[in-house]
Amino acid sequence: MGKENIIQGSHDLFMRFGIKSVTMDDIAKHLAISKKTIYQYFRDKDDLVLQVTRTHLDREKEEIKAIKEQTSNAVETLIEESLCLRKNITDMNPSVLFDLRKYHQEAWALYLESKQSVYIKSLKQTLDKGIVEGYFRPEIDPEILAILRVEQIQMSLENLIYPRSRFEFKQVQLQLFDHFLNGLVAEKGKRLLKKFKDRHVETIVK
């Protein structure tokens, strides 16, 4: 059992059950290994959480980079970026970010740095590009709205704001993104957005 396997197995448990509730014994049992094997690679749980967080964030960074390389305009890029972020949090236990913030300060700092240097920066670049292309309204402030979009996604995880007992997670995401996107687009963008939705509606709502 290698380090990467332990990181992936721990990631799966954290995403499903949250971080605080998963013990090193749980991870060892899940992977059918001894705790001693885990401690060969990780100093303690805090070190494990840090490396799991770093691996997760690095993977998301590469996914966003690939989207920018593969999309042809800002509207498509924004949709694909949002789908990527939504995919990565759909199965996330709502307590994960709370647990990071309260119990794992170094990993939380890494998340905050990535939120600023990857997510917000990438969205701002997309919004800037959309203005130049004529798809987004020229009067919008890309930095303000990039921050808003990332905070929207994080807010949707808050069980106190959108309790899972009352709100279906996918529907919350769709409503927030539809509201955000329609507030951005100029007339040229509206026409492109309609064409994209007509052709790829199943992708947008999946």
Phi, psi and omega in degrees: 000117182268174182300317182297322179295322179292318178299314181294316179296320178294318178304314181299318180291317180299316181295326183279318189245354189091170185272313185299323185282348180264121180262168176297327175297319179299317181295316179299317179294318180300322183265358180058046177227174177270157175298330179302322179296319179298317183287351172291333184250336187229135183297316181196185182297323180299319177295319178298314180299320179299315183286326174297316179298315180299316180297317179298314182292322177297321179295317178296322179299318179292324178296316180294320177300316180296322179299315180298326181283335189256349181260154190256347179207167188293326180295312179297318180299314181298317179296314181292323177298317181291322176298321179296312180296321180294319179300320184285345179244354183303318183262013181279129173299132183304340183276352187301309181293323176299315180296319178301311184297321187273325191244346186224079190297321181293318178293322178296318178297322178296318177298314181297320179295319180291322179302320182281313189274343180247295187294304183294317179299316181295315180295321178299316178300319179295318180293319176301315180297319181296326177294314179299320181285346180088007181274332181249150183298134185293341184275354180289154174258106186303321182291315179301315184284331175295317177298316180302315183296316180295320178292327175301312182298316179295320180298326183296341178278344184289113184293335179287332181274311178235080182303133180297340178288340181247331187238134175278127191303315181299320181293321176300313180299316181297317181294316180295317182290319179299317178296315180297311185295318181290339175281347182268320197284139169276181182301317178299321179291324179298320180293317179293320180298320178297318179296319181294317180294320180297324182273331189229031184301325181291332177288318183293324186261001185291000000 
